[in-house]
Amino acid sequence: MSHSLEKEIKNRLRQSQSKTVIHSQLTIGQNRDELGHMLNNLPNWKRYQKTFPIRIVLYVLLVLLTTKQFLFVYLHENSSIALMLGLIGPFIHIYIFRELLRSHRLGYQILPLLSVLALFRPENRVMPDIYMYIVMAFLSGFLFLFLFPKKERIDY
């Protein structure tokens, strides 16, 4: 049910319908909360299209850092426990990448925080990575503020 509802919301947003109109048209007694939650978690289509180059840079940075972390863990960890613990970071990056591709607000909310927290680990403070994490934090923070402004939130 939620997958088809999300598809319908995305189609209507692509047709430049406002979120309040979509909310009033698709609201059925039982899906009011779910619909409001989905509308708040999806960006306005025009704003989303404007940010295409920024999103591509963000995707590339995330893929590069995820690949680097995965290869580092795979090549340097000796025990299976250390390997499994080391793969937590890349798996979180993959989940965030999935959320970014689906244009969900959660990915844009978590990525700035995790990018800043990654700088506390000494292995992430090498020369190209530190700049990549800083740029990723700024880009995802900017995209979060631009794509999901508070004035467009639906109260449900």
ROTI-769209 format. One record per residue: residue number from 1; z, x, y of N, C-alpha, C, O, CB in turn. Coordinates in steps of 0.001 Angstrom, whole numbers. Glycine has a CB too. Layout:
BEGIN
    i     n.c3     n.c1     n.c2    ca.c3    ca.c1    ca.c2     c.c3     c.c1     c.c2     o.c3     o.c1     o.c2    cb.c3    cb.c1    cb.c2
  NUM        Z        X        Y        Z        X        Y        Z        X        Y        Z        X        Y        Z        X        Y
...
***
This chain:
BEGIN
    i     n.c3     n.c1     n.c2    ca.c3    ca.c1    ca.c2     c.c3     c.c1     c.c2     o.c3     o.c1     o.c2    cb.c3    cb.c1    cb.c2
    1        0      821    -1198        0        0        0        0      860     1254     -791      615     2165     1200     -931        3
    2      860     1849     1317      964     2641     2537     -284     3488     2765     -654     3760     3907     2195     3534     2478
    3     -942     3910     1663    -2155     4705     1822    -3272     3873     2453    -3978     4359     3337    -2609     5264      466
    4    -3437     2643     2015    -4468     1780     2588    -4103     1382     4016    -4983     1248     4866    -4665      524     1719
    5    -2834     1198     4278    -2398      879     5633    -2650     2061     6568    -3076     1880     7709     -906      496     5642
    6    -2387     3249     6083    -2639     4442     6900    -4133     4601     7177    -4514     4970     8287    -2091     5704     6200
    7    -4974     4331     6197    -6423     4392     6399    -6869     3373     7445    -7702     3674     8300    -7162     4145     5072
    8    -6316     2182     7371    -6664     1136     8338    -6232     1539     9748    -6974     1328    10708    -6009     -207     7944
    9    -5044     2113     9876    -4552     2553    11186    -5445     3659    11732    -5805     3637    12909    -3085     3044    11089
   10    -5805     4624    10896    -6678     5713    11351    -8042     5194    11778    -8592     5662    12775    -6844     6757    10250
   11    -8596     4244    11048    -9888     3665    11430    -9804     2962    12771   -10706     3085    13600   -10371     2687    10364
   12    -8732     2231    12985    -8577     1535    14267    -8323     2511    15415    -8787     2282    16532    -7430      525    14183
   13    -7597     3587    15155    -7401     4595    16199    -8717     5281    16543    -8947     5630    17701    -6362     5635    15755
   14    -9582     5480    15552   -10904     6073    15806   -11773     5145    16647   -12663     5603    17364   -11613     6393    14479
   15   -11518     3850    16560   -12259     2879    17363   -11642     2720    18748   -12002     1805    19488   -12305     1527    16653
   16   -10726     3596    19095   -10068     3653    20409    -9203     2440    20708    -9052     2064    21870   -11101     3794    21487
   17    -8636     1827    19688    -7676      760    19920    -6324     1384    20251    -5973     2437    19718    -7572     -183    18683
   18    -5581      741    21118    -4262     1271    21468    -3277      989    20347    -3481       92    19530    -3756      662    22794
   19    -2227     1756    20324    -1223     1606    19268     -499      278    19354     -137     -291    18324     -221     2734    19335
   20     -277     -229    20559      403    -1520    20687     -467    -2654    20162       41    -3598    19557      781    -1782    22148
   21    -1780    -2566    20392    -2687    -3593    19874    -2723    -3539    18351    -2680    -4574    17686    -4110    -3411    20454
   22    -2803    -2333    17805    -2812    -2178    16348    -1518    -2727    15758    -1534    -3402    14728    -2996     -691    15954
   23     -398    -2434    16418      900    -2903    15924      966    -4427    15925     1463    -5031    14974     2040    -2326    16777
   24      472    -5042    16980      538    -6507    17047     -434    -7165    16063     -139    -8243    15547      235    -6985    18471
   25    -1581    -6543    15793    -2559    -7143    14888    -2196    -6977    13419    -2438    -7879    12617    -3911    -6544    15136
   26    -1618    -5835    13057    -1362    -5556    11651       53    -5896    11189      367    -5757    10007    -1629    -4124    11382
   27      896    -6333    12101     2282    -6594    11730     2389    -7845    10871     1978    -8939    11257     3151    -6737    12977
   28     2951    -7637     9702     3344    -8729     8818     4852    -8562     8678     5337    -7435     8772     2576    -8694     7394
   29     5584    -9588     8468     7042    -9536     8454     7636    -8358     7705     8601    -7754     8174     7562   -10775     7869
   30     7080    -8019     6552     7684    -6977     5730     7268    -5565     6128     8021    -4621     5889     7335    -7207     4297
   31     6103    -5396     6721     5620    -4044     6991     5838    -3596     8433     5261    -2592     8850     4162    -3958     6662
   32     6629    -4290     9182     6825    -3971    10597     7382    -2560    10793     6860    -1805    11613     7764    -4989    11238
   33     8423    -2197    10060     9021     -869    10205     8078      224     9725     7935     1263    10370    10336     -794     9436
   34     7438      -17     8592     6507      975     8054     5319     1171     8993     4874     2300     9199     6015      551     6661
   35     4813      108     9551     3690      183    10480     4077      927    11750     3323     1771    12233     3190    -1216    10824
   36     5246      616    12288     5711     1330    13476     5901     2812    13214     5562     3648    14052     7007      731    13970
   37     6445     3136    12050     6635     4544    11676     5287     5261    11561     5136     6376    12060     7409     4649    10340
   38     4322     4637    10916     3004     5261    10776     2301     5420    12119     1659     6442    12363     2132     4441     9836
   39     2415     4439    12975     1793     4541    14299     2408     5662    15129     1699     6357    15858     1923     3218    15045
   40     3715     5840    15022     4362     6923    15758     4030     8294    15185     4148     9302    15882     5858     6724    15760
   41     3618     8341    13928     3327     9614    13281     1857     9996    13307     1495    11049    12782     3793     9573    11875
   42     1004     9181    13897     -419     9498    13995     -810     9640    15464     -354     8862    16303    -1280     8407    13302
   43    -1647    10622    15780    -2010    10836    17183    -3118     9906    17652    -3846     9322    16848    -2435    12267    17392
   44    -3229     9784    18952    -4335     9085    19585    -5613     9854    19265    -5623    11082    19351    -4118     8949    21133
   45    -6694     9161    18898    -7903     9815    18415    -8568    10675    19487    -9058    11762    19178    -8881     8779    17914
   46    -8597    10222    20723    -9237    11008    21791    -8494    12315    22030    -9113    13363    22210    -9299    10195    23096
   47    -7185    12253    22031    -6394    13476    22205    -6573    14404    21008    -6640    15623    21164    -4903    13135    22396
   48    -6648    13830    19836    -6815    14616    18617    -8153    15360    18635    -8217    16518    18224    -6722    13709    17374
   49    -9199    14725    19095   -10504    15376    19173   -10521    16491    20211   -11178    17512    20006   -11579    14355    19497
   50    -9817    16313    21307    -9787    17327    22357    -9145    18633    21889    -9455    19703    22413    -9042    16795    23562
   51    -8268    18548    20921    -7519    19728    20483    -8137    20421    19275    -7468    21225    18625    -6105    19339    20161
   52    -9385    20132    18960   -10010    20704    17765    -9972    22230    17743    -9556    22788    16728   -11440    20238    17667
   53   -10381    22942    18799   -10338    24419    18728    -8927    24974    18558    -8732    25968    17858   -10953    25011    19979
   54    -7958    24350    19183    -6572    24817    19066    -6073    24604    17646    -5387    25461    17088    -5652    24084    20074
   55    -6419    23462    17062    -6004    23182    15692    -6650    24152    14703    -6009    24554    13732    -6353    21744    15319
   56    -7899    24530    14930    -8574    25486    14041    -7854    26837    14086    -7628    27455    13046   -10071    25655    14444
   57    -7496    27291    15282    -6758    28557    15407    -5421    28460    14681    -5020    29398    13991    -6532    28918    16899
   58    -4736    27341    14832    -3453    27135    14156    -3624    27135    12643    -2820    27738    11931    -2814    25820    14611
   59    -4650    26473    12147    -4909    26450    10700    -5182    27857    10172    -4664    28247     9125    -6103    25527    10380
   60    -5993    28609    10898    -6337    29964    10449    -5087    30843    10411    -4881    31582     9448    -7407    30592    11379
   61    -4257    30770    11442    -3023    31556    11460    -2116    31181    10296    -1548    32056     9643    -2283    31359    12784
   62    -1980    29899    10039    -1114    29450     8953    -1651    29890     7594     -876    30293     6726     -967    27930     8989
   63    -2955    29820     7401    -3543    30257     6134    -3383    31762     5953    -3072    32221     4854    -5029    29871     6067
   64    -3590    32532     7014    -3434    33985     6924    -1999    34381     6582    -1772    35223     5713    -3853    34641     8238
   65    -1047    33779     7257      348    34114     6999      799    33648     5613     1572    34338     4948     1238    33497     8069
   66      327    32501     5185      678    32012     3850      101    32923     2772      785    33252     1803      173    30573     3653
   67    -1144    33325     2937    -1778    34222     1970    -1068    35565     1929     -843    36121      854    -3257    34420     2309
   68     -719    36081     3089      -15    37367     3154     1336    37280     2451     1695    38171     1682      178    37806     4619
   69     2082    36212     2711     3383    36053     2066     3251    35890      562     4025    36468     -201     4117    34861     2649
   70     2280    35112      140     2074    34903    -1287     1727    36217    -1986     2283    36527    -3039      966    33869    -1520
   71      818    36979    -1408      429    38256    -2017     1579    39255    -2014     1763    39995    -2981     -770    38849    -1282
   72     2349    39279     -940     3488    40197     -867     4500    39880    -1966     4986    40780    -2650     4161    40118      521
   73     4809    38612    -2125     5779    38213    -3149     5227    38507    -4539     5948    39009    -5401     6130    36713    -3017
   74     3978    38204    -4757     3378    38398    -6071     3308    39873    -6455     3503    40217    -7621     1988    37793    -6102
   75     3035    40741    -5495     2866    42158    -5807     4172    42938    -5846     4252    43958    -6529     1955    42783    -4808
   76     5201    42483    -5129     6406    43299    -4988     7639    42781    -5713     8617    43518    -5829     6726    43431    -3567
   77     7636    41573    -6194     8819    41055    -6867     8767    41402    -8347     7737    41230    -8998     8936    39533    -6672
   78     9880    41889    -8871     9927    42339   -10257    10462    41292   -11214     9981    41191   -12342    10760    43567   -10358
   79    11429    40524   -10799    12020    39541   -11712    11450    38156   -11435    10932    37885   -10351    13561    39525   -11576
   80    11552    37305   -12411    11004    35960   -12263    11812    35126   -11263    11259    34257   -10589    10968    35258   -13618
   81    13111    35389   -11170    13944    34650   -10208    13568    35036    -8787    13434    34172    -7920    15448    34923   -10455
   82    13399    36322    -8545    13000    36768    -7210    11605    36252    -6856    11327    35928    -5702    13035    38303    -7124
   83    10739    36183    -7859     9397    35646    -7623     9467    34177    -7217     8805    33761    -6266     8522    35809    -8879
   84    10255    33404    -7926    10375    31981    -7607    11013    31762    -6232    10579    30892    -5477    11198    31267    -8683
   85    12030    32543    -5913    12663    32412    -4596    11723    32863    -3491    11723    32290    -2401    13961    33223    -4540
   86    10929    33876    -3762     9989    34361    -2764     8842    33407    -2496     8241    33449    -1423     9444    35671    -3189
   87     8533    32554    -3446     7429    31615    -3273     7824    30350    -2515     6974    29505    -2234     6876    31239    -4615
   88     9105    30215    -2184     9536    29036    -1433     8853    28989      -69     8384    27931      350    11066    29033    -1262
   89     8794    30114      622     8157    30169     1938     6691    29769     1914     6286    28906     2693     8282    31549     2503
   90     5875    30372     1038     4470    29948      977     4284    28484      591     3362    27832     1082     3730    30808       -2
   91     5146    27956     -284     5024    26546     -645     5360    25633      532     4750    24576      695     5932    26226    -1827
   92     6319    26035     1342     6631    25265     2551     5456    25316     3514     5123    24311     4142     7912    25804     3236
   93     4826    26481     3636     3643    26601     4497     2510    25708     3999     1801    25100     4801     3171    28063     4560
   94     2339    25627     2697     1293    24771     2140     1575    23302     2449      658    22544     2768     1178    24982      622
   95     2841    22902     2353     3198    21526     2690     2945    21236     4172     2423    20177     4518     4669    21259     2343
   96     3310    22165     5032     3076    21978     6464     1581    21920     6750     1132    21114     7566     3734    23113     7279
   97      809    22775     6079     -643    22769     6254    -1223    21407     5852    -2121    20891     6518    -1295    23901     5421
   98     -716    20839     4780    -1141    19511     4340     -825    18462     5392    -1652    17596     5677     -470    19144     3016
   99      356    18534     5965      742    17575     7001     -117    17746     8256     -475    16759     8899     2231    17737     7352
  100     -445    18980     8603    -1308    19213     9759    -2707    18664     9512    -3301    18061    10406    -1378    20709    10085
  101    -3236    18863     8322    -4568    18344     8007    -4597    16815     8007    -5607    16213     8372    -5028    18871     6649
  102    -3515    16200     7608    -3435    14735     7614    -3055    14204     8992    -2914    12995     9175    -2421    14252     6574
  103    -2890    15105     9962    -2545    14797    11356    -1240    14020    11477    -1143    13084    12271    -3663    14006    12004
  104     -246    14404    10698     1064    13777    10772     1964    14542    11733     1884    15765    11842     1705    13703     9382
  105     2797    13822    12409     3697    14389    13409     4689    15382    12811     5074    16339    13482     4447    13284    14107
  106     5103    15177    11583     6109    16026    10955     5681    17494    10922     6497    18381    11170     6392    15539     9543
  107     4426    17751    10623     3943    19129    10592     4046    19803    11953     4434    20968    12047     2508    19165    10112
  108     3700    19073    13001     3767    19626    14351     5212    19754    14841     5485    20549    15740     2967    18753    15315
  109     6126    18996    14273     7539    19102    14634     8199    20296    13964     8968    21016    14601     8278    17826    14260
  110     7912    20512    12704     8607    21542    11929     8047    22935    12172     8800    23909    12177     8529    21219    10457
  111     6742    23045    12372     6121    24362    12458     6653    25239    13599     6846    26433    13370     4649    24196    12616
  112     6902    24731    14804     7477    25619    15828     8851    26150    15433     9161    27321    15656     7582    24884    17158
  113     9662    25291    14853    10998    25697    14437    10932    26768    13347    11620    27785    13436    11790    24486    13941
  114    10119    26547    12334    10008    27518    11244     9368    28828    11703     9695    29897    11187     9201    26926    10100
  115     8462    28744    12664     7842    29965    13183     8860    30834    13914     8858    32057    13774     6682    29616    14122
  116     9715    30206    14679    10761    30957    15382    11787    31491    14390    12229    32633    14511    11453    30071    16441
  117    12167    30679    13414    13130    31130    12408    12581    32275    11556    13343    33121    11088    13528    29968    11511
  118    11277    32304    11356    10674    33377    10562    10837    34730    11250    10831    35767    10587     9187    33088    10318
  119    10981    34726    12559    11140    35990    13282    12507    36631    13048    12696    37807    13361    10933    35764    14767
  120    13450    35884    12509    14758    36453    12199    14740    37303    10933    15636    38119    10721    15778    35350    12054
  121    13736    37117    10101    13631    37918     8877    12958    39240     9209    11914    39250     9862    12837    37158     7770
  122    13532    40357     8773    12982    41665     9142    11553    41906     8648    10785    42594     9320    13872    42743     8608
  123    11184    41360     7498     9835    41597     6987     8764    40880     7789     7582    41196     7656     9750    41170     5552
  124     9154    39921     8620     8189    39213     9469     8057    39840    10851     7261    39378    11668     8594    37760     9612
  125     8825    40878    11116     8781    41510    12429     7895    42746    12452     8145    43676    13219    10172    41877    12869
  126     6879    42764    11628     5899    43844    11686     4849    43461    12720     4771    42305    13137     5247    44110    10280
  127     4044    44434    13130     3230    44261    14319     2275    43062    14326     2365    42291    15282     2454    45469    14517
  128     1393    42824    13393      540    41647    13623     1277    40328    13383      973    39323    14026     -683    41712    12721
  129     2230    40326    12477     2890    39067    12121     3729    38500    13250     3768    37284    13438     3758    39268    10910
  130     4389    39342    13993     5269    38845    15055     4459    38084    16099     4895    37044    16593     6039    40011    15719
  131     3285    38601    16433     2437    37899    17399     1856    36626    16805     1704    35624    17504     1309    38811    17878
  132     1535    36659    15533      988    35464    14891     2019    34346    14855     1687    33187    15101      513    35788    13471
  133     3276    34686    14547     4327    33669    14527     4602    33118    15919     4825    31917    16078     5608    34246    13938
  134     4589    33979    16924     4820    33517    18298     3698    32591    18753     3954    31535    19332     4939    34716    19259
  135     2460    32986    18492     1317    32141    18869     1359    30825    18110     1084    29769    18680      -19    32870    18595
  136     1699    30878    16839     1772    29664    16036     2863    28729    16562     2676    27513    16582     2034    30014    14563
  137     3987    29280    16981     5064    28453    17531     4620    27783    18833     4869    26595    19035     6330    29305    17773
  138     3969    28534    19708     3522    27953    20975     2425    26911    20770     2459    25843    21382     3022    29050    21904
  139     1458    27218    19916      369    26268    19684      862    24972    19053      486    23883    19486     -691    26897    18798
  140     1695    25091    18040     2177    23873    17388     3115    23090    18301     3113    21859    18274     2889    24216    16078
  141     3910    23780    19102     4753    23081    20070     3933    22361    21120     4232    21223    21482     5698    24052    20739
  142     2889    23031    21614     2010    22397    22588     1308    21187    21982     1229    20129    22607      978    23399    23109
  143      800    21346    20761      116    20235    20112     1056    19061    19862      656    17905    20001     -498    20695    18801
  144     2291    19348    19499     3250    18271    19300     3473    17501    20600     3465    16270    20601     4579    18829    18776
  145     3671    18216    21699     3915    17542    22977     2674    16816    23491     2787    15770    24130     4386    18549    24015
  146     1492    17369    23215      259    16767    23708     -182    15583    22852     -607    14561    23390     -843    17807    23755
  147      -89    15702    21546     -587    14655    20656      375    13478    20501      -55    12356    20233     -874    15241    19305
  148     1662    13727    20668     2659    12681    20431     3584    12522    21642     4779    12803    21545     3486    13004    19169
  149     3042    12076    22781     3909    11914    23960     4895    10757    23764     4619     9795    23046     3055    11670    25228
  150     6029    10878    24411     7078     9859    24247     6649     8506    24806     7115     7469    24335     8369    10313    24933
  151     5779     8501    25791     5374     7219    26385     4513     6382    25448     4373     5177    25659     4620     7463    27674
  152     3934     6992    24421     3102     6254    23462     3871     5798    22222     3285     5196    21323     1934     7111    23037
  153     5143     6072    22165     5923     5691    20971     6087     4180    20922     6254     3514    21944     7318     6383    20969
  154     6034     3670    19720     6210     2245    19468     7653     2007    19062     8160     2671    18158     5226     1734    18370
  155     8316     1075    19714     9669      699    19308     9564     -401    18261     8993    -1461    18517    10526      231    20533
  156    10105     -147    17107    10024    -1132    16017    11371    -1465    15472    11481    -2276    14552     9150     -629    14903
***
